[in-house]
Amino acid sequence: MKILVNGEAMRTQAKTLGELCAALGHGRCKIATARNGDFVPATRRADTLIAENDKIEIVAPRQGG
């Protein structure tokens, strides 16, 4: 299916946000996620289904100042 991740179009076979994060190399990383503008906590990613044309945001914390 085709989705947007951080504003960039991509295709994925992932069915859940958790699967998508793992496929993109974020499986165990501390990240924040949102699906279609709604925050999705880490404890809900495995249960959050993604669908065609969903807009996913994945944000990793940065260090520095």
N, C-alpha and C positions, 0 to 999 in steps of 0.2 A: 504494500500500500504506500501511497505518497503522503508525507507529512512535512511540516516545517519544524526544524530544530534550530532554535536561536536565530530564526529568520531565514534559514537556508533550507531549500527544498531537498528532500532525500527520500529514498525508498527504503522500506524496512519490512521484515517478516515478523518482527516482534509483535506480540499480542497485548503485552502489558507495559506499563511505564518501567517497571523493574527489569523486564527483559531488554527493553531499549537501552536503559542506562548501562546494563552489563555489556551489551553488544558494542556500545560506544566507549567501553573501557572505564566506566564510572562505577562498576559494581560495588566496591567497598569504599569508595571515596566519600568524603564529607561534602555533599552538594545540596543545593536547594532546587526543587523542581516545581514546575507549574504546568497544567494542562488547560489550554484555552483560557488562560488568565487566572485560573484557580490554583492556589498553592496546594501541593500534594506532599504531605509529610513522608519521611522515609518509611514509616510503618505501614503506609497505604500503597506504596508503589507496586507491590506484587499483585494487588487487587484492582489497580486502576487500569482499565482497558483503554487502549488507544484505537482510534478509528481514522479512516481516510480523511485527509485534510485537517487533522488536529494540529494545533500550534503548541509545541512543547518548548519550554524554556528550562535550561539546565545552567545553573550558576555555581561556580566553585569559589570559595572564599579566597581572598588574596592577602598576603602579608606585606608589611611595609608601611610607610607613612609619608 
